[in-house]
Amino acid sequence: MIYRLTIPTTFEDNDAVRVLEWHGAPGDRFSADALLVELETHKALVEVRAGQAGVLRELRFAESEWCPLGAVLALFSDDADEAILETAAELAADFRIG
């Protein structure tokens, strides 16, 4: 199954977060609780950890780019060989973060 990692809309007084550092590249497999990415709001550093195992398939925002709240940050899958659909709206589920 293909999953989307979406930026939560619950960051108070922010309309975007900045990607500081990815802790993997497309094709890398992550275990549950692994550090995926570090994000920066106007007030804090946020570590995003995997809530489930998966394979990082596609980065939608690069390091130092600002990502609007609610946007898809990256795509993950259970299997590295699964086809990625064309639009995030077609994706079946959100990737759980810890």
Stockholm file with secondary structure:
# STOCKHOLM 1.0

chainA/1-98         MIYRLTIPTTFEDNDAVRVLEWHGAPGDRFSADALLVELETHKALVEVRAGQAGVLRELRFAESEWCPLGAVLALFSDDADEAILETAAELAADFRIG
#=GR chainA/1-98 SS CEEEEECCSCCTTCSEEEEEEESSCTTCEECTTCEEEEEECSSCEEEEEBSSCEEEEEESSCTTCEEETTSEEEEEESSTTCCCCSSGGGCCEECCBC
#=GC SS_cons        CEEEEECCSCCTTCSEEEEEEESSCTTCEECTTCEEEEEECSSCEEEEEBSSCEEEEEESSCTTCEEETTSEEEEEESSTTCCCCSSGGGCCEECCBC
//
